[in-house]
Amino acid sequence: MEAIGKVKEIWRYPVKSMGGEKLTRTSVGVLGIPGDRGWALRDEKAGEIRGAKKLYQLMLCSAKFLKEPSATEIPDAEIELPDGSHINASGAETPARLSELVGRRVTIWPRQPATAREHYRRAAPDNPDMMVELREIFGRLEDEPIPDLGQFPPEILQFTSPLGTYFDAFPFHVLTTATLEALSKKNPGAKFDVRRFRPNLLIETTSKISGLAEAQWSGRTIRIGKARIKLEMPTVRCVMTTLPTNALPKDPSVLRTIVRDANQNVGSYSTISQAGEISVGDEVSIE
């Protein structure tokens, strides 16, 4: 094994597409960090679970759990709206407040069991022209490539997430400081802030590692204590990386740089091959 760095940050996102919580330690298991993407919004007009790829305003919100979740329990979460007011995910008024925010009728749901297939099923696209729809979701210009959807798990074509979860494709997301630094050099005027990319784990890489590290390690496994995390595939980036948050401005140049200089990818979609505990400051090695 080779030491590649240390755990710099750990993030959990109680509500899909909203700002998350920075943790000092956590367990990781089959579903990643307990409670991660534990809640999500359902667009009742469209008839499917949706995040900020369509409901951009969600990026202006943040959320935190009111008690610690477990592998099987998703507790209530407190949501901070763009105006600074707070509501609970389970509150009776919450669907109306969120509907007003995003301009569509939405409801909010805790994670449902994998057997609730209709809850997770994709609806018809908003635009019948699929190429136009994909360019909107992925934020691609006319002269930029559309990601190869064949690289994703096949169930994603039929359902909005792996059944029983609200993840886009995989339960864990890894990012390195080496990648953020490499992109910053390509576009010094942009802010390649970790919060644009919403990882669960940010690794502060050693000085000997440079460039798009996670892309070079795809298919390999990293170890943190007893936990083993397999880097399954590069994370294809979408329009969300350009959107404003409560801390960062809108910046389309971020995605232009990613498409041009990083083969459309930043970070690694990952799975947990061995459960364990991870903490900020832990050494990270690669097998």
Protein Blocks (a to p, Z undefined) as FASTA:
>chain_A
ZZfbdcfbdcddfbghiacdddfbdcddfkopghiakbccddfknopacdfklmmmlmmp
ccddfbdcdfkbccddddddfkopacdfklmklmmmmmmmnopacdddddddfklmmlmp
ccddfblblklmmmmmnopafkbccddfklpcfklmmpgbdehiabfkbcbdcddfklmm
mmmmmmmmbccdfklnopabdcdddfkbgcjfklmmgoiacdehjbccddfbacdddfkl
mpccfkbccdfklmmmmmmmnnopacjddddfbgcdddehiacddZZ
